[in-house]
C-alpha cells in the first residue's frame, strides 16, 4: 500500500475486512479545501453498507481515538458518508455510485486503488 496516513490506512483496512469492493482513494487536497482525501467504496447491499460503516466508526475510534464529525445516510444506507474532517468516506450501493459519479466529478484528482494484498 502507498504512503497513506494512519487514518486512511485504518479506514481502508476496515473496508477490506468487510469485503467492500472497488475501493478508491482520491487525493483531493490540491483541488479543494473540503477535505484532503475521499475514500470511495461499493457495498453489495444495505446490510453490508451498514456493517462497513459501523466497523469503520468503531475501529477508528478504538484504535486511533478519532470520532466522526458527521455521518449521513445511516438510515437508508444507499450512500453513507463518514466525515473525519480531512478524510471523508463514501460507502455506496452500486446504483448510487454510478448515479452520483464522484470519480467523474473529481477526475483530476490523483487516485489509488486499494486491493487485498
Secondary structure, 3 states (H helix, E strand, C coil): CCCCCHHHHHHHHHHHHCCCEEEEEEECCCCCCCCCEEEEEEECCHHHHHHHHHHHHHHHHHHHCCCCCEEECCCCCCEEEEECCCEEEEEEEHHHHHHHCHHHHCCCCEEEEECCC
